[in-house]
Amino acid sequence: MHLRESGAPDSIQAVLGTGSADIVALAELLGALTEVRQKNRADFESTAATFKRIGNILAQAQEKKISPMAFQPGLLRKDELSEAALAEALSRSKDRVGTALEKESYASAYAVLAELRPAVDRFFDDVMVMHEDPKVRDNRLALLRSLHELFSPLADFSRLQVERTAA
């Protein structure tokens, strides 16, 4: 089976962007991406746009030579409930995603991604990532990087052609 025959060009590029050299895994990743993308297009488009935004923010931070260290829950601001909610949702999701990836159950990993989207959207609605306090800013970037790294084995979302839609 050729990847070119199995999915949209941007989906193929997104899967190749994972860096996997395993052609069987790439084909399975492409199949899962194609399936979730077709199953509920509007929801997928919104989810992909959200995770593409995370990648863009991290790339911009890197261009500005901002390289956050590890996420530190102790630096969460008490007045930012959506920040803490995202950290908690991410923490709850790590094992589920890890297990799904180990079992090569990519559709299950995408389901967890979709479940996280509302918490990420609230975070973006309520929180200024590039906060004036460098410790707060770097911690928020580290939180986003943790989220990005968790799902990067599924696809390079920056390569997907998506538009944010109401879901």
Biotite code that builds the C-alpha atoms (Angstrom):
import biotite.structure as struc

atoms = struc.array([
    struc.Atom([0.000, 0.000, 0.000], chain_id="A", res_id=1, res_name="MET", atom_name="CA", element="C"),
    struc.Atom([1.371, 3.379, -0.954], chain_id="A", res_id=2, res_name="HIS", atom_name="CA", element="C"),
    struc.Atom([0.794, 6.249, 1.453], chain_id="A", res_id=3, res_name="LEU", atom_name="CA", element="C"),
    struc.Atom([-0.059, 8.500, -1.484], chain_id="A", res_id=4, res_name="ARG", atom_name="CA", element="C"),
    struc.Atom([-3.144, 6.402, -2.184], chain_id="A", res_id=5, res_name="GLU", atom_name="CA", element="C"),
    struc.Atom([-4.272, 6.324, 1.430], chain_id="A", res_id=6, res_name="SER", atom_name="CA", element="C"),
    struc.Atom([-4.882, 9.915, 2.424], chain_id="A", res_id=7, res_name="GLY", atom_name="CA", element="C"),
    struc.Atom([-4.920, 13.602, 1.659], chain_id="A", res_id=8, res_name="ALA", atom_name="CA", element="C"),
    struc.Atom([-1.522, 15.146, 0.879], chain_id="A", res_id=9, res_name="PRO", atom_name="CA", element="C"),
    struc.Atom([-1.496, 17.246, 4.043], chain_id="A", res_id=10, res_name="ASP", atom_name="CA", element="C"),
    struc.Atom([-2.393, 14.195, 6.142], chain_id="A", res_id=11, res_name="SER", atom_name="CA", element="C"),
    struc.Atom([0.492, 12.295, 4.575], chain_id="A", res_id=12, res_name="ILE", atom_name="CA", element="C"),
    struc.Atom([2.872, 15.169, 5.341], chain_id="A", res_id=13, res_name="GLN", atom_name="CA", element="C"),
    struc.Atom([1.552, 15.375, 8.913], chain_id="A", res_id=14, res_name="ALA", atom_name="CA", element="C"),
    struc.Atom([2.180, 11.678, 9.484], chain_id="A", res_id=15, res_name="VAL", atom_name="CA", element="C"),
    struc.Atom([5.621, 11.806, 7.878], chain_id="A", res_id=16, res_name="LEU", atom_name="CA", element="C"),
    struc.Atom([6.336, 14.764, 10.172], chain_id="A", res_id=17, res_name="GLY", atom_name="CA", element="C"),
    struc.Atom([6.247, 12.442, 13.176], chain_id="A", res_id=18, res_name="THR", atom_name="CA", element="C"),
    struc.Atom([9.713, 11.286, 12.192], chain_id="A", res_id=19, res_name="GLY", atom_name="CA", element="C"),
    struc.Atom([8.805, 7.610, 12.369], chain_id="A", res_id=20, res_name="SER", atom_name="CA", element="C"),
    struc.Atom([10.834, 5.378, 10.061], chain_id="A", res_id=21, res_name="ALA", atom_name="CA", element="C"),
    struc.Atom([8.431, 2.447, 10.472], chain_id="A", res_id=22, res_name="ASP", atom_name="CA", element="C"),
    struc.Atom([6.435, 2.273, 7.230], chain_id="A", res_id=23, res_name="ILE", atom_name="CA", element="C"),
    struc.Atom([3.771, 0.026, 8.778], chain_id="A", res_id=24, res_name="VAL", atom_name="CA", element="C"),
    struc.Atom([3.300, 2.435, 11.682], chain_id="A", res_id=25, res_name="ALA", atom_name="CA", element="C"),
    struc.Atom([3.152, 5.360, 9.236], chain_id="A", res_id=26, res_name="LEU", atom_name="CA", element="C"),
    struc.Atom([0.416, 3.610, 7.248], chain_id="A", res_id=27, res_name="ALA", atom_name="CA", element="C"),
    struc.Atom([-1.533, 2.916, 10.451], chain_id="A", res_id=28, res_name="GLU", atom_name="CA", element="C"),
    struc.Atom([-1.090, 6.501, 11.633], chain_id="A", res_id=29, res_name="LEU", atom_name="CA", element="C"),
    struc.Atom([-2.339, 7.758, 8.290], chain_id="A", res_id=30, res_name="LEU", atom_name="CA", element="C"),
    struc.Atom([-5.324, 5.424, 8.442], chain_id="A", res_id=31, res_name="GLY", atom_name="CA", element="C"),
    struc.Atom([-6.258, 6.647, 11.920], chain_id="A", res_id=32, res_name="ALA", atom_name="CA", element="C"),
    struc.Atom([-5.800, 10.291, 10.948], chain_id="A", res_id=33, res_name="LEU", atom_name="CA", element="C"),
    struc.Atom([-7.890, 9.842, 7.820], chain_id="A", res_id=34, res_name="THR", atom_name="CA", element="C"),
    struc.Atom([-10.606, 8.037, 9.774], chain_id="A", res_id=35, res_name="GLU", atom_name="CA", element="C"),
    struc.Atom([-10.944, 10.618, 12.550], chain_id="A", res_id=36, res_name="VAL", atom_name="CA", element="C"),
    struc.Atom([-10.752, 13.428, 10.018], chain_id="A", res_id=37, res_name="ARG", atom_name="CA", element="C"),
    struc.Atom([-13.623, 11.973, 7.972], chain_id="A", res_id=38, res_name="GLN", atom_name="CA", element="C"),
    struc.Atom([-15.733, 10.784, 10.900], chain_id="A", res_id=39, res_name="LYS", atom_name="CA", element="C"),
    struc.Atom([-16.436, 14.208, 12.348], chain_id="A", res_id=40, res_name="ASN", atom_name="CA", element="C"),
    struc.Atom([-14.779, 16.783, 10.137], chain_id="A", res_id=41, res_name="ARG", atom_name="CA", element="C"),
    struc.Atom([-15.873, 19.920, 12.003], chain_id="A", res_id=42, res_name="ALA", atom_name="CA", element="C"),
    struc.Atom([-14.739, 18.627, 15.394], chain_id="A", res_id=43, res_name="ASP", atom_name="CA", element="C"),
    struc.Atom([-11.463, 17.366, 13.970], chain_id="A", res_id=44, res_name="PHE", atom_name="CA", element="C"),
    struc.Atom([-10.795, 20.657, 12.199], chain_id="A", res_id=45, res_name="GLU", atom_name="CA", element="C"),
    struc.Atom([-11.271, 22.569, 15.465], chain_id="A", res_id=46, res_name="SER", atom_name="CA", element="C"),
    struc.Atom([-9.112, 20.133, 17.406], chain_id="A", res_id=47, res_name="THR", atom_name="CA", element="C"),
    struc.Atom([-6.358, 20.176, 14.785], chain_id="A", res_id=48, res_name="ALA", atom_name="CA", element="C"),
    struc.Atom([-6.448, 23.982, 14.630], chain_id="A", res_id=49, res_name="ALA", atom_name="CA", element="C"),
    struc.Atom([-6.081, 24.163, 18.404], chain_id="A", res_id=50, res_name="THR", atom_name="CA", element="C"),
    struc.Atom([-3.059, 21.868, 18.400], chain_id="A", res_id=51, res_name="PHE", atom_name="CA", element="C"),
    struc.Atom([-1.597, 23.629, 15.379], chain_id="A", res_id=52, res_name="LYS", atom_name="CA", element="C"),
    struc.Atom([-1.833, 26.853, 17.412], chain_id="A", res_id=53, res_name="ARG", atom_name="CA", element="C"),
    struc.Atom([0.189, 25.247, 20.200], chain_id="A", res_id=54, res_name="ILE", atom_name="CA", element="C"),
    struc.Atom([2.923, 24.376, 17.719], chain_id="A", res_id=55, res_name="GLY", atom_name="CA", element="C"),
    struc.Atom([2.932, 27.911, 16.347], chain_id="A", res_id=56, res_name="ASN", atom_name="CA", element="C"),
    struc.Atom([3.247, 29.450, 19.822], chain_id="A", res_id=57, res_name="ILE", atom_name="CA", element="C"),
    struc.Atom([6.124, 27.131, 20.673], chain_id="A", res_id=58, res_name="LEU", atom_name="CA", element="C"),
    struc.Atom([7.868, 27.902, 17.368], chain_id="A", res_id=59, res_name="ALA", atom_name="CA", element="C"),
    struc.Atom([7.517, 31.655, 17.974], chain_id="A", res_id=60, res_name="GLN", atom_name="CA", element="C"),
    struc.Atom([8.924, 31.264, 21.474], chain_id="A", res_id=61, res_name="ALA", atom_name="CA", element="C"),
    struc.Atom([11.868, 29.339, 20.075], chain_id="A", res_id=62, res_name="GLN", atom_name="CA", element="C"),
    struc.Atom([12.491, 32.084, 17.490], chain_id="A", res_id=63, res_name="GLU", atom_name="CA", element="C"),
    struc.Atom([12.622, 34.562, 20.374], chain_id="A", res_id=64, res_name="LYS", atom_name="CA", element="C"),
    struc.Atom([15.142, 32.277, 22.093], chain_id="A", res_id=65, res_name="LYS", atom_name="CA", element="C"),
    struc.Atom([12.673, 31.476, 24.874], chain_id="A", res_id=66, res_name="ILE", atom_name="CA", element="C"),
    struc.Atom([13.248, 27.899, 25.934], chain_id="A", res_id=67, res_name="SER", atom_name="CA", element="C"),
    struc.Atom([11.165, 26.908, 28.927], chain_id="A", res_id=68, res_name="PRO", atom_name="CA", element="C"),
    struc.Atom([12.373, 24.228, 31.283], chain_id="A", res_id=69, res_name="MET", atom_name="CA", element="C"),
    struc.Atom([10.092, 21.532, 32.676], chain_id="A", res_id=70, res_name="ALA", atom_name="CA", element="C"),
    struc.Atom([6.532, 22.389, 33.660], chain_id="A", res_id=71, res_name="PHE", atom_name="CA", element="C"),
    struc.Atom([6.276, 23.149, 37.386], chain_id="A", res_id=72, res_name="GLN", atom_name="CA", element="C"),
    struc.Atom([2.792, 22.792, 38.907], chain_id="A", res_id=73, res_name="PRO", atom_name="CA", element="C"),
    struc.Atom([3.895, 24.938, 41.854], chain_id="A", res_id=74, res_name="GLY", atom_name="CA", element="C"),
    struc.Atom([4.166, 27.946, 39.535], chain_id="A", res_id=75, res_name="LEU", atom_name="CA", element="C"),
    struc.Atom([0.503, 27.784, 38.491], chain_id="A", res_id=76, res_name="LEU", atom_name="CA", element="C"),
    struc.Atom([-1.282, 31.019, 39.302], chain_id="A", res_id=77, res_name="ARG", atom_name="CA", element="C"),
    struc.Atom([-4.154, 30.509, 41.719], chain_id="A", res_id=78, res_name="LYS", atom_name="CA", element="C"),
    struc.Atom([-6.307, 33.072, 39.898], chain_id="A", res_id=79, res_name="ASP", atom_name="CA", element="C"),
    struc.Atom([-6.029, 31.236, 36.573], chain_id="A", res_id=80, res_name="GLU", atom_name="CA", element="C"),
    struc.Atom([-8.436, 28.322, 36.956], chain_id="A", res_id=81, res_name="LEU", atom_name="CA", element="C"),
    struc.Atom([-8.258, 27.311, 33.305], chain_id="A", res_id=82, res_name="SER", atom_name="CA", element="C"),
    struc.Atom([-4.462, 27.010, 33.562], chain_id="A", res_id=83, res_name="GLU", atom_name="CA", element="C"),
    struc.Atom([-4.778, 24.555, 36.451], chain_id="A", res_id=84, res_name="ALA", atom_name="CA", element="C"),
    struc.Atom([-7.616, 22.744, 34.677], chain_id="A", res_id=85, res_name="ALA", atom_name="CA", element="C"),
    struc.Atom([-5.441, 22.208, 31.603], chain_id="A", res_id=86, res_name="LEU", atom_name="CA", element="C"),
    struc.Atom([-2.551, 20.943, 33.724], chain_id="A", res_id=87, res_name="ALA", atom_name="CA", element="C"),
    struc.Atom([-4.894, 18.494, 35.470], chain_id="A", res_id=88, res_name="GLU", atom_name="CA", element="C"),
    struc.Atom([-6.460, 17.332, 32.195], chain_id="A", res_id=89, res_name="ALA", atom_name="CA", element="C"),
    struc.Atom([-3.016, 16.785, 30.709], chain_id="A", res_id=90, res_name="LEU", atom_name="CA", element="C"),
    struc.Atom([-1.906, 14.826, 33.758], chain_id="A", res_id=91, res_name="SER", atom_name="CA", element="C"),
    struc.Atom([-4.984, 12.583, 33.567], chain_id="A", res_id=92, res_name="ARG", atom_name="CA", element="C"),
    struc.Atom([-4.434, 12.000, 29.849], chain_id="A", res_id=93, res_name="SER", atom_name="CA", element="C"),
    struc.Atom([-0.761, 11.027, 29.790], chain_id="A", res_id=94, res_name="LYS", atom_name="CA", element="C"),
    struc.Atom([-1.220, 7.391, 30.772], chain_id="A", res_id=95, res_name="ASP", atom_name="CA", element="C"),
    struc.Atom([-4.165, 6.902, 28.440], chain_id="A", res_id=96, res_name="ARG", atom_name="CA", element="C"),
    struc.Atom([-2.255, 8.320, 25.480], chain_id="A", res_id=97, res_name="VAL", atom_name="CA", element="C"),
    struc.Atom([0.880, 6.358, 26.365], chain_id="A", res_id=98, res_name="GLY", atom_name="CA", element="C"),
    struc.Atom([-1.089, 3.125, 26.541], chain_id="A", res_id=99, res_name="THR", atom_name="CA", element="C"),
    struc.Atom([-2.902, 3.859, 23.269], chain_id="A", res_id=100, res_name="ALA", atom_name="CA", element="C"),
    struc.Atom([0.385, 4.596, 21.497], chain_id="A", res_id=101, res_name="LEU", atom_name="CA", element="C"),
    struc.Atom([2.035, 1.459, 22.895], chain_id="A", res_id=102, res_name="GLU", atom_name="CA", element="C"),
    struc.Atom([-0.888, -0.627, 21.633], chain_id="A", res_id=103, res_name="LYS", atom_name="CA", element="C"),
    struc.Atom([-0.821, 1.289, 18.332], chain_id="A", res_id=104, res_name="GLU", atom_name="CA", element="C"),
    struc.Atom([-4.430, 2.237, 18.981], chain_id="A", res_id=105, res_name="SER", atom_name="CA", element="C"),
    struc.Atom([-4.064, 5.588, 17.286], chain_id="A", res_id=106, res_name="TYR", atom_name="CA", element="C"),
    struc.Atom([-7.794, 6.252, 17.070], chain_id="A", res_id=107, res_name="ALA", atom_name="CA", element="C"),
    struc.Atom([-7.946, 5.979, 20.874], chain_id="A", res_id=108, res_name="SER", atom_name="CA", element="C"),
    struc.Atom([-5.118, 8.490, 21.207], chain_id="A", res_id=109, res_name="ALA", atom_name="CA", element="C"),
    struc.Atom([-6.997, 10.858, 18.884], chain_id="A", res_id=110, res_name="TYR", atom_name="CA", element="C"),
    struc.Atom([-10.073, 10.453, 21.102], chain_id="A", res_id=111, res_name="ALA", atom_name="CA", element="C"),
    struc.Atom([-8.054, 11.659, 24.100], chain_id="A", res_id=112, res_name="VAL", atom_name="CA", element="C"),
    struc.Atom([-6.783, 14.575, 22.017], chain_id="A", res_id=113, res_name="LEU", atom_name="CA", element="C"),
    struc.Atom([-10.367, 15.555, 21.223], chain_id="A", res_id=114, res_name="ALA", atom_name="CA", element="C"),
    struc.Atom([-11.304, 15.318, 24.916], chain_id="A", res_id=115, res_name="GLU", atom_name="CA", element="C"),
    struc.Atom([-8.506, 17.732, 25.815], chain_id="A", res_id=116, res_name="LEU", atom_name="CA", element="C"),
    struc.Atom([-9.489, 20.377, 23.292], chain_id="A", res_id=117, res_name="ARG", atom_name="CA", element="C"),
    struc.Atom([-12.096, 22.149, 25.480], chain_id="A", res_id=118, res_name="PRO", atom_name="CA", element="C"),
    struc.Atom([-9.544, 22.571, 28.288], chain_id="A", res_id=119, res_name="ALA", atom_name="CA", element="C"),
    struc.Atom([-6.973, 23.911, 25.821], chain_id="A", res_id=120, res_name="VAL", atom_name="CA", element="C"),
    struc.Atom([-9.518, 26.283, 24.284], chain_id="A", res_id=121, res_name="ASP", atom_name="CA", element="C"),
    struc.Atom([-10.483, 27.614, 27.733], chain_id="A", res_id=122, res_name="ARG", atom_name="CA", element="C"),
    struc.Atom([-6.804, 28.066, 28.538], chain_id="A", res_id=123, res_name="PHE", atom_name="CA", element="C"),
    struc.Atom([-6.323, 30.148, 25.384], chain_id="A", res_id=124, res_name="PHE", atom_name="CA", element="C"),
    struc.Atom([-9.508, 32.140, 26.067], chain_id="A", res_id=125, res_name="ASP", atom_name="CA", element="C"),
    struc.Atom([-8.586, 32.939, 29.675], chain_id="A", res_id=126, res_name="ASP", atom_name="CA", element="C"),
    struc.Atom([-4.788, 33.031, 29.857], chain_id="A", res_id=127, res_name="VAL", atom_name="CA", element="C"),
    struc.Atom([-2.103, 35.203, 28.310], chain_id="A", res_id=128, res_name="MET", atom_name="CA", element="C"),
    struc.Atom([0.625, 32.681, 27.495], chain_id="A", res_id=129, res_name="VAL", atom_name="CA", element="C"),
    struc.Atom([3.318, 35.300, 26.970], chain_id="A", res_id=130, res_name="MET", atom_name="CA", element="C"),
    struc.Atom([2.907, 36.737, 30.477], chain_id="A", res_id=131, res_name="HIS", atom_name="CA", element="C"),
    struc.Atom([5.140, 39.639, 31.571], chain_id="A", res_id=132, res_name="GLU", atom_name="CA", element="C"),
    struc.Atom([6.599, 37.534, 34.401], chain_id="A", res_id=133, res_name="ASP", atom_name="CA", element="C"),
    struc.Atom([9.199, 35.274, 32.715], chain_id="A", res_id=134, res_name="PRO", atom_name="CA", element="C"),
    struc.Atom([8.638, 32.456, 35.233], chain_id="A", res_id=135, res_name="LYS", atom_name="CA", element="C"),
    struc.Atom([4.891, 32.403, 34.562], chain_id="A", res_id=136, res_name="VAL", atom_name="CA", element="C"),
    struc.Atom([5.437, 32.689, 30.798], chain_id="A", res_id=137, res_name="ARG", atom_name="CA", element="C"),
    struc.Atom([8.023, 29.912, 30.734], chain_id="A", res_id=138, res_name="ASP", atom_name="CA", element="C"),
    struc.Atom([5.828, 27.650, 32.844], chain_id="A", res_id=139, res_name="ASN", atom_name="CA", element="C"),
    struc.Atom([2.879, 28.182, 30.511], chain_id="A", res_id=140, res_name="ARG", atom_name="CA", element="C"),
    struc.Atom([5.087, 27.449, 27.524], chain_id="A", res_id=141, res_name="LEU", atom_name="CA", element="C"),
    struc.Atom([6.362, 24.315, 29.275], chain_id="A", res_id=142, res_name="ALA", atom_name="CA", element="C"),
    struc.Atom([2.758, 23.218, 29.848], chain_id="A", res_id=143, res_name="LEU", atom_name="CA", element="C"),
    struc.Atom([2.010, 23.677, 26.151], chain_id="A", res_id=144, res_name="LEU", atom_name="CA", element="C"),
    struc.Atom([5.223, 21.903, 25.186], chain_id="A", res_id=145, res_name="ARG", atom_name="CA", element="C"),
    struc.Atom([4.242, 18.910, 27.363], chain_id="A", res_id=146, res_name="SER", atom_name="CA", element="C"),
    struc.Atom([0.916, 18.780, 25.575], chain_id="A", res_id=147, res_name="LEU", atom_name="CA", element="C"),
    struc.Atom([2.587, 19.112, 22.181], chain_id="A", res_id=148, res_name="HIS", atom_name="CA", element="C"),
    struc.Atom([5.098, 16.344, 22.945], chain_id="A", res_id=149, res_name="GLU", atom_name="CA", element="C"),
    struc.Atom([2.362, 14.005, 24.122], chain_id="A", res_id=150, res_name="LEU", atom_name="CA", element="C"),
    struc.Atom([0.590, 14.124, 20.778], chain_id="A", res_id=151, res_name="PHE", atom_name="CA", element="C"),
    struc.Atom([3.529, 14.602, 18.406], chain_id="A", res_id=152, res_name="SER", atom_name="CA", element="C"),
    struc.Atom([3.769, 10.842, 17.743], chain_id="A", res_id=153, res_name="PRO", atom_name="CA", element="C"),
    struc.Atom([0.327, 11.064, 16.061], chain_id="A", res_id=154, res_name="LEU", atom_name="CA", element="C"),
    struc.Atom([0.957, 13.867, 13.563], chain_id="A", res_id=155, res_name="ALA", atom_name="CA", element="C"),
    struc.Atom([2.764, 17.102, 12.902], chain_id="A", res_id=156, res_name="ASP", atom_name="CA", element="C"),
    struc.Atom([-0.340, 19.288, 13.154], chain_id="A", res_id=157, res_name="PHE", atom_name="CA", element="C"),
    struc.Atom([1.489, 22.239, 11.614], chain_id="A", res_id=158, res_name="SER", atom_name="CA", element="C"),
    struc.Atom([1.358, 20.434, 8.275], chain_id="A", res_id=159, res_name="ARG", atom_name="CA", element="C"),
    struc.Atom([-2.438, 20.021, 8.259], chain_id="A", res_id=160, res_name="LEU", atom_name="CA", element="C"),
    struc.Atom([-4.513, 22.406, 6.221], chain_id="A", res_id=161, res_name="GLN", atom_name="CA", element="C"),
    struc.Atom([-7.331, 23.200, 8.635], chain_id="A", res_id=162, res_name="VAL", atom_name="CA", element="C"),
    struc.Atom([-9.564, 26.102, 9.450], chain_id="A", res_id=163, res_name="GLU", atom_name="CA", element="C"),
    struc.Atom([-10.943, 26.715, 12.872], chain_id="A", res_id=164, res_name="ARG", atom_name="CA", element="C"),
    struc.Atom([-14.657, 25.980, 12.779], chain_id="A", res_id=165, res_name="THR", atom_name="CA", element="C"),
    struc.Atom([-17.368, 26.076, 15.371], chain_id="A", res_id=166, res_name="ALA", atom_name="CA", element="C"),
    struc.Atom([-17.868, 22.588, 16.724], chain_id="A", res_id=167, res_name="ALA", atom_name="CA", element="C"),
])
